[in-house]
C-alpha cells in the first residue's frame, strides 16, 4: 500500500490485525516506523460503506479476471 501526501510518498506494510476492547487494531510499518491504526466501530462502518460503492464493487469483481489476463499476457500459462 502507499500513502501519498504533501510530506512525501510512503509505502505501508500491513502486518496483522487484532481486536482489543471496542477497536480493531491494524499493525504495520510505514518506512522505518512501526505503527498501529485504531479503528472504532464507526471507522469500520465508514470503510464498509466505501467498499460497498458501486465503482469499488465493480473493481473488486473484475480483479480476479484482471489478474488472470495479466498473467496470460506475460506468457504465463494458467491451468
C-alpha positions in Angstrom: 0.0 0.0 0.0 1.1 3.5 -0.5 0.2 6.8 1.2 0.7 9.9 -1.0 0.8 13.3 0.8 2.5 16.7 0.6 5.1 15.3 3.1 6.0 12.6 0.6 5.1 9.1 -0.6 5.3 6.3 1.9 4.9 2.6 1.5 2.9 0.9 4.2 3.2 -2.8 5.0 0.2 -4.2 6.9 1.4 -7.0 9.2 -1.6 -8.1 11.3 -4.9 -7.1 12.8 -6.4 -7.8 16.2 -9.4 -6.8 18.3 -8.8 -5.1 21.6 -11.8 -3.9 23.6 -14.1 -2.0 21.2 -11.4 -1.4 18.5 -9.8 -3.2 15.6 -6.0 -2.5 15.7 -4.1 -2.8 12.4 -0.4 -3.1 13.0 2.0 -2.2 10.2 5.1 -0.4 9.2 5.4 2.9 7.3 9.0 3.3 6.3 11.1 2.8 9.4 8.2 3.5 11.8 6.1 0.8 13.3 2.5 1.9 13.5 -0.9 1.0 14.9 -4.2 2.1 13.5 -7.1 2.0 15.9 -10.5 1.6 14.2 -13.6 2.3 16.2 -17.0 0.8 15.1 -17.9 4.0 13.3 -14.5 3.9 11.4 -15.2 0.3 10.4 -18.6 1.2 9.1 -17.0 4.0 7.1 -14.7 1.5 5.4 -17.5 -0.9 4.7 -19.6 1.9 3.2 -16.7 3.0 1.0 -16.1 -0.6 -0.2 -19.9 -1.0 -1.0 -19.8 1.8 -3.5 -20.7 0.6 -7.0 -17.4 1.6 -8.6 -15.4 -0.2 -5.9 -17.6 -3.3 -6.0 -17.2 -3.5 -9.8 -13.5 -3.2 -9.5 -13.4 -6.0 -6.9 -15.5 -8.2 -9.1 -13.2 -7.5 -12.1 -10.0 -8.1 -10.1 -9.7 -11.9 -10.5 -10.1 -11.5 -14.3 -7.5 -8.7 -14.5 -5.0 -10.8 -12.6 -5.8 -13.9 -14.8 -5.4 -12.0 -18.1 -2.3 -10.1 -16.9 -0.6 -13.5 -16.3 -1.7 -14.7 -19.8 -0.3 -11.5 -21.5 3.1 -12.1 -19.9 3.3 -15.6 -21.3 2.5 -17.4 -18.1 0.3 -20.5 -18.5 -2.8 -21.0 -16.4 -4.2 -24.4 -15.7 
